Amino acid sequence: MNPGGTGKDRAARSMILDAERRGELPPPLVNDGSNKETISENNGRDTGCGNGTTTTRQNATNNPIPSSPSNNTDSIPSNIHTAILTALANTRTHGILIEGTSGSTGISLATLSASRGHSVIVVMPDDQSYQKMELLRKLGVGVVIVKNCSISNPGHYVNVAKRIWEWIEVERRYDGYYYEHCLEPIDPSSHERHPPIRAAFMNQFENLANVNSHYTTTGPELYSQLNGKVDAFVMSAGTGGTLVGVGAYLKERWWQDQTEGTIQQQQEQPCNQQPPRIVLVDPPGSSLYNKIKHGVAYASQQSEQKLRRHRYDTLAEGIGLDRITANFGLGCDNTTANDDGSSFGKRIGMLMKDDAQDTGKPTNHPHSQKKQQPAHTNNKIINDAYSITDQQALHMAHYLLRHEGLFVGSSTAMNIVGALMVSATMPRGSNVVTVVCDGGQRHTSRFWNREFIVGERGLVWPGDDGDGGKDVNILEVLGIV
């Protein structure tokens, strides 16, 4: 239900604001009500209300043109060159966001950047749904499609995105084209200078603004909406930002509540006797499941000489990984229960070299000033992991459509299967939370395509057994009971 239609809007917004604050992107455009857009001079710390000091676009910066801009673009592949030209033509702030993504983060970055005046270049693997690629192009994004491969390969979509950033921001190969073809000529007698292009590599997997967005917003909201009683949070992971950010907040807040007894004051039911369980849901071929269960990031599918088209041998898009990223890695580290309530937030702030006064981010939560009970054991944010099959996800998605009227994508289906599995192990009255993070509209060429499911993947299309799935016991089908 986010504006971008994906679960990535919060992380995208946080990364954009952080890049603007750091100066990696120009300040955003604001509208003064006269339909004339100007560039804010508050270094990206606006609230979207258009009340900052502004200047016209032409005079937005006094930075000089790089002394020797390189215009050697002949060696750049034509598809990448075309995507860069698209971004240069569409930016209204001289800023360009660049990201390697399976699609959803790119869509969120594109929709949010459009409202702030920046343009976007997205590099994505070729095994994602056609709908995502087409939507990105409709949003004016410069799209680059590459073969799916390991992160160790220079052709991996994240590595290609970083290389594009280097060509634009470091080597300045496109300055000449931008000044000549995208900006209005400047009268030499005016002594004005063209503003430089600013390109920012979002790097969602390693960018801690991602996990911080869920630690400071999603976690507190879930806690508030359930009056503090969250017994388990279950979520798949791509970057790991949602799972780790929400999990860190819920666990820290639980320890604080044990000291203060706040839950008993808020509701009649007793407080959770155990810290909330934070559980990973992982698709086939991903190594994250084994990292949580056995401490080793490896999956047997990665030993095969010939993988299927999808790197992780699964229908799921945007979740599962063959490496441990900075965001996910924070969930695997030991944390002491007697840290103060904002220890995780302080750690993120330190790693990002931020502080609350500078960023405006609420790293000090309401419970952070209180002393917690000492503890004698260490605790990891992510407690457990469940491996979900593609077939289970298919059955769940079709069941939700028939019985709940929810048309969901592969990630959501896996999340809900995992939530049901965790629920089966919890006491009666427990609150188990997951996220409906993607709709089925962007998955009609793969996950909701019978020919692809049966013919290419060799799976069973739910309802082909003859009863149409009307009387199915979904728990039995999933193997839960």
ZAMARGU-4260 file (C-alpha; in steps of 0.2 Angstrom, whole numbers, plus 5000, padded with zeros to 4 digits):
<rodrens>
0) 5000/5000/5000 | 5015/5012/4999 | 5015/5025/4985 | 5028/5015/4975 | 5018/4999/4978
5) 5032/4990/4986 | 5039/4986/5003 | 5055/4996/4999 | 5048/5014/5000 | 5054/5017/5018
10) 5072/5011/5014 | 5072/5021/4998 | 5067/5037/5006 | 5080/5035/5020 | 5094/5032/5008
15) 5089/5047/4997 | 5088/5059/5012 | 5104/5052/5018 | 5113/5055/5001 | 5106/5073/5001
20) 5111/5077/5018 | 5129/5071/5014 | 5130/5081/4998 | 5131/5065/4987 | 5115/5072/4979
25) 5110/5090/4976 | 5096/5097/4987 | 5078/5093/4981 | 5066/5103/4971 | 5052/5112/4980
30) 5037/5121/4973 | 5033/5138/4980 | 5015/5137/4974 | 5018/5147/4958 | 5021/5131/4948
35) 5040/5136/4948 | 5052/5123/4955 | 5067/5129/4964 | 5081/5120/4973 | 5081/5119/4992
40) 5097/5126/5000 | 5093/5116/5016 | 5105/5102/5011 | 5091/5090/5009 | 5084/5091/5027
45) 5067/5098/5021 | 5051/5089/5026 | 5043/5091/5009 | 5033/5106/5015 | 5043/5118/5004
50) 5047/5130/5017 | 5066/5131/5015 | 5077/5144/5008 | 5078/5142/4989 | 5087/5148/4974
55) 5084/5145/4956 | 5091/5130/4947 | 5103/5140/4937 | 5112/5147/4952 | 5110/5132/4963
60) 5129/5129/4966 | 5145/5139/4963 | 5155/5123/4961 | 5166/5125/4946 | 5166/5113/4931
65) 5179/5099/4934 | 5195/5106/4926 | 5198/5091/4914 | 5181/5082/4911 | 5183/5065/4902
70) 5171/5063/4888 | 5177/5046/4883 | 5161/5036/4882 | 5166/5026/4866 | 5171/5011/4877
75) 5154/5011/4887 | 5142/4997/4881 | 5128/5005/4871 | 5114/4999/4882 | 5122/5007/4897
80) 5126/5023/4887 | 5108/5024/4883 | 5102/5022/4901 | 5114/5036/4906 | 5108/5048/4893
85) 5090/5045/4899 | 5095/5049/4916 | 5104/5065/4911 | 5089/5071/4901 | 5077/5068/4915
90) 5086/5075/4930 | 5079/5092/4936 | 5092/5094/4950 | 5108/5088/4942 | 5107/5073/4953
95) 5106/5055/4948 | 5103/5040/4959 | 5111/5023/4953 | 5106/5007/4960 | 5108/4988/4957
100) 5091/4980/4962 | 5080/4966/4957 | 5067/4979/4954 | 5057/4984/4969 | 5070/4995/4977
105) 5072/5003/4960 | 5053/5007/4958 | 5053/5015/4975 | 5068/5025/4972 | 5061/5031/4955
110) 5044/5036/4962 | 5052/5045/4977 | 5066/5053/4967 | 5053/5060/4954 | 5045/5070/4968
115) 5062/5077/4973 | 5068/5081/4955 | 5082/5068/4954 | 5083/5055/4940 | 5088/5036/4942
120) 5098/5023/4933 | 5094/5005/4938 | 5104/4989/4934 | 5094/4973/4936 | 5096/4955/4932
125) 5087/4947/4918 | 5077/4934/4928 | 5065/4947/4935 | 5047/4949/4929 | 5044/4959/4913
130) 5032/4970/4923 | 5045/4977/4934 | 5056/4982/4919 | 5042/4990/4910 | 5036/5000/4925
135) 5054/5006/4928 | 5055/5012/4910 | 5038/5021/4911 | 5044/5030/4927 | 5058/5037/4916
140) 5072/5027/4923 | 5087/5022/4913 | 5086/5003/4914 | 5101/4991/4911 | 5097/4973/4910
145) 5112/4961/4914 | 5114/4942/4915 | 5111/4935/4932 | 5127/4929/4940 | 5137/4929/4957
150) 5143/4944/4966 | 5161/4939/4962 | 5157/4942/4944 | 5161/4959/4937 | 5145/4958/4927
155) 5134/4956/4943 | 5120/4970/4943 | 5127/4978/4959 | 5145/4978/4952 | 5139/4986/4935
160) 5129/4999/4945 | 5144/5004/4955 | 5154/5005/4938 | 5141/5017/4931 | 5143/5028/4946
165) 5162/5028/4944 | 5160/5033/4925 | 5148/5048/4930 | 5154/5054/4947 | 5173/5049/4948
170) 5179/5049/4930 | 5167/5063/4925 | 5165/5055/4907 | 5148/5063/4904 | 5150/5081/4910
175) 5154/5087/4892 | 5138/5079/4885 | 5127/5086/4900 | 5134/5104/4898 | 5131/5104/4879
180) 5115/5095/4877 | 5105/5095/4893 | 5108/5113/4900 | 5104/5130/4893 | 5120/5140/4887
185) 5127/5152/4899 | 5132/5169/4893 | 5151/5170/4896 | 5150/5188/4902 | 5139/5183/4917
190) 5153/5173/4925 | 5141/5160/4930 | 5146/5141/4930 | 5136/5126/4925 | 5132/5115/4941
195) 5141/5098/4941 | 5132/5082/4939 | 5130/5073/4956 | 5128/5054/4955 | 5125/5044/4971
200) 5127/5025/4972 | 5113/5019/4984 | 5121/5002/4988 | 5105/4996/4997 | 5114/4980/5003
205) 5128/4989/5012 | 5119/5006/5016 | 5114/5006/5034 | 5101/5020/5030 | 5091/5005/5025
210) 5091/4996/5041 | 5090/5012/5051 | 5073/5017/5042 | 5065/5001/5049 | 5073/5003/5066
215) 5066/5021/5068 | 5049/5019/5060 | 5042/5001/5056 | 5048/4994/5072 | 5040/5007/5083
220) 5024/5007/5073 | 5022/4988/5075 | 5025/4990/5094 | 5013/5004/5096 | 4999/4996/5085
225) 5000/4979/5095 | 5002/4988/5112 | 5019/4981/5114 | 5014/4963/5112 | 5024/4956/5097
230) 5028/4938/5101 | 5036/4935/5084 | 5041/4944/5069 | 5043/4934/5053 | 5051/4941/5037
235) 5060/4936/5021 | 5076/4945/5018 | 5085/4952/5002 | 5096/4966/5010 | 5089/4961/5028
240) 5085/4979/5032 | 5066/4976/5037 | 5070/4960/5047 | 5085/4967/5056 | 5078/4984/5059
245) 5062/4979/5066 | 5069/4964/5075 | 5082/4976/5084 | 5069/4988/5090 | 5057/4975/5096
250) 5070/4966/5106 | 5077/4981/5114 | 5060/4988/5118 | 5056/4971/5126 | 5071/4972/5138
255) 5066/4990/5143 | 5048/4984/5146 | 5054/4971/5158 | 5062/4984/5169 | 5048/4997/5168
260) 5033/4985/5167 | 5025/4996/5154 | 5015/4983/5145 | 5006/4978/5161 | 5001/4996/5163
265) 4995/4997/5145 | 4984/4982/5144 | 4976/4968/5154 | 4986/4954/5147 | 5003/4950/5154
270) 5018/4955/5146 | 5028/4943/5135 | 5038/4931/5146 | 5051/4929/5132 | 5059/4941/5120
275) 5050/4942/5103 | 5056/4928/5091 | 5064/4936/5075 | 5063/4923/5062 | 5070/4923/5044
280) 5060/4916/5030 | 5071/4910/5016 | 5068/4903/4998 | 5077/4889/4990 | 5095/4891/4985
285) 5098/4906/4997 | 5113/4904/5009 | 5105/4915/5023 | 5095/4900/5030 | 5111/4891/5034
290) 5119/4906/5040 | 5106/4907/5054 | 5104/4889/5057 | 5122/4883/5056 | 5133/4899/5055
295) 5139/4895/5037 | 5133/4906/5022 | 5131/4892/5010 | 5117/4883/5000 | 5119/4866/4991
300) 5112/4874/4975 | 5128/4885/4974 | 5139/4870/4971 | 5130/4865/4955 | 5139/4869/4939
305) 5124/4874/4930 | 5111/4885/4939 | 5094/4888/4933 | 5090/4905/4926 | 5087/4912/4943
310) 5103/4913/4953 | 5095/4906/4969 | 5085/4892/4960 | 5068/4900/4966 | 5053/4909/4959
315) 5054/4922/4973 | 5061/4939/4967 | 5070/4951/4978 | 5073/4939/4992 | 5087/4927/4996
320) 5106/4930/4994 | 5122/4921/4992 | 5132/4932/5004 | 5130/4942/5020 | 5128/4960/5018
325) 5131/4974/5030 | 5112/4976/5034 | 5109/4957/5037 | 5125/4955/5046 | 5120/4966/5060
330) 5106/4953/5064 | 5119/4939/5065 | 5130/4948/5078 | 5129/4945/5097 | 5121/4959/5107
335) 5121/4960/5126 | 5104/4962/5134 | 5110/4975/5147 | 5115/4988/5134 | 5104/5003/5135
340) 5088/5004/5125 | 5095/5012/5110 | 5111/5002/5108 | 5107/4996/5091 | 5103/5014/5085
345) 5119/5021/5093 | 5129/5008/5084 | 5121/5012/5067 | 5123/5030/5070 | 5142/5027/5074
350) 5144/5017/5058 | 5135/5030/5048 | 5145/5043/5057 | 5129/5052/5061 | 5121/5059/5076
355) 5103/5064/5080 | 5106/5083/5079 | 5114/5082/5062 | 5102/5070/5053 | 5086/5073/5062
360) 5084/5054/5064 | 5077/5048/5080 | 5091/5037/5086 | 5086/5041/5104 | 5070/5031/5107
365) 5058/5035/5122 | 5066/5020/5131 | 5084/5024/5128 | 5087/5035/5144 | 5082/5021/5156
370) 5093/5009/5164 | 5090/4991/5159 | 5091/4975/5170 | 5108/4967/5168 | 5109/4951/5159
375) 5122/4937/5158 | 5119/4930/5141 | 5122/4937/5123 | 5108/4937/5111 | 5107/4938/5092
380) 5093/4948/5083 | 5088/4934/5072 | 5084/4919/5082 | 5079/4906/5069 | 5076/4903/5051
385) 5063/4893/5040 | 5066/4887/5022 | 5051/4889/5011 | 5048/4880/4995 | 5042/4888/4979
390) 5027/4875/4979 | 5022/4881/4997 | 5022/4899/4991 | 5011/4895/4976 | 4999/4886/4986
395) 4998/4900/4999 | 4996/4914/4986 | 4982/4905/4977 | 4973/4901/4994 | 4975/4920/4998
400) 4967/4925/4982 | 4952/4913/4983 | 4948/4915/5002 | 4955/4932/5006 | 4954/4942/4990
405) 4972/4946/4991 | 4983/4946/4975 | 5000/4944/4982 | 5018/4941/4975 | 5030/4928/4979
410) 5039/4937/4993 | 5022/4940/5002 | 5017/4922/5000 | 5033/4915/5008 | 5031/4928/5022
415) 5014/4921/5026 | 5019/4903/5025 | 5033/4907/5037 | 5021/4916/5049 | 5009/4901/5049
420) 5024/4889/5053 | 5030/4900/5067 | 5012/4902/5073 | 5010/4883/5075 | 5024/4883/5088
425) 5018/4898/5098 | 5006/4898/5113 | 4988/4902/5111 | 4985/4921/5111 | 5002/4925/5103
430) 5004/4939/5091 | 5014/4934/5075 | 5018/4948/5063 | 5024/4948/5045 | 5023/4960/5030
435) 5012/4959/5015 | 5026/4967/5004 | 5022/4964/4986 | 5007/4963/4975 | 5004/4950/4961
440) 5002/4963/4948 | 5021/4963/4945 | 5022/4945/4944 | 5010/4939/4930 | 5024/4934/4918
445) 5032/4922/4931 | 5024/4918/4948 | 5006/4920/4941 | 5009/4912/4924 | 5003/4894/4923
450) 5013/4890/4908 | 5029/4896/4916 | 5026/4887/4933 | 5021/4870/4925 | 5031/4870/4909
455) 5048/4878/4914 | 5048/4876/4933 | 5040/4859/4934 | 5029/4864/4948 | 5010/4860/4951
460) 4998/4874/4947 | 4986/4875/4963 | 4969/4868/4958 | 4974/4857/4944 | 4969/4842/4955
465) 4951/4845/4950 | 4943/4853/4965 | 4949/4870/4961 | 4956/4872/4978 | 4939/4877/4985
470) 4939/4864/5000 | 4958/4864/5003 | 4965/4863/5020 | 4980/4875/5018 | 4989/4870/5034
475) 4989/4852/5027 | 4994/4857/5010 | 5009/4867/5018 | 5013/4852/5029 | 5011/4862/5045
480) 4998/4849/5052
</rodrens>
